[in-house]
């Protein structure tokens, strides 16, 4: 999903900082990409320099936990 298709959400300062660190890419795209590129949520969170609990909380707050769940299911099927 690209940035133009995401609905507006309130973002924290930390979310906006991660977006700035990634060239203005939407935080939802960044989080989903991190989950796709790493074997565990912990590794994905570590690469973004956030706590694993923060990652999980953001997925729910940003309403992308269903997409993240699909990624997790795909990872577990490959393992």
C-alpha positions in Angstrom: 0.0 0.0 0.0 1.5 3.4 -0.8 1.3 6.6 1.1 -1.6 8.0 -1.0 -3.9 5.2 0.0 -3.4 5.3 3.7 -6.1 7.1 5.7 -5.0 9.9 8.0 -4.0 8.9 11.5 -2.5 10.8 14.4 1.2 10.0 14.7 3.6 10.3 17.7 6.8 12.4 17.5 8.7 9.1 17.4 6.7 7.9 14.4 7.3 11.1 12.6 11.1 10.9 13.4 11.3 7.4 11.9 9.5 8.7 8.8 12.0 11.5 8.5 14.9 9.0 9.0 13.4 7.0 6.0 13.0 9.9 3.6 9.4 10.8 4.5 8.0 7.3 3.8 4.8 6.6 5.7 5.4 4.9 9.1 2.9 2.1 8.1 4.9 1.3 5.1 8.1 1.3 7.1 6.7 -1.0 9.8 5.3 -3.5 7.3 8.5 -3.5 5.3 10.5 -4.1 8.5 8.3 -7.1 9.4 8.7 -8.5 5.9 12.5 -8.2 5.9 13.1 -9.7 9.3 12.5 -13.2 10.8 10.9 -11.9 14.0 9.1 -8.8 15.3 12.0 -8.3 17.7 14.5 -8.0 14.9 12.2 -5.7 13.0 11.8 -3.5 16.1 15.5 -3.5 16.7 16.3 -2.2 13.2 13.9 0.7 13.8 15.5 1.3 17.2 12.2 0.8 19.0 11.0 -1.7 21.6 9.2 -4.8 20.5 6.2 -3.7 22.7 6.2 -0.3 20.9 6.1 -2.0 17.6 3.1 -4.1 18.6 1.3 -1.1 20.0 1.9 1.0 16.9 0.6 -1.8 14.7 -2.7 -1.7 16.6 -2.9 2.1 16.9 -2.2 2.5 13.2 -4.7 -0.2 12.3 -2.3 -2.3 10.4 -2.2 -5.3 12.8 -4.2 -7.4 10.3 -1.6 -6.9 7.6 1.1 -7.5 10.1 -0.6 -10.8 11.1 -0.6 -11.9 7.5 3.2 -11.3 7.4 3.7 -13.2 10.6 1.7 -16.1 9.3 3.8 -16.2 6.1 7.0 -16.1 8.1 5.9 -19.0 10.3 4.9 -21.1 7.2 8.4 -20.6 5.8 10.2 -21.5 9.0 
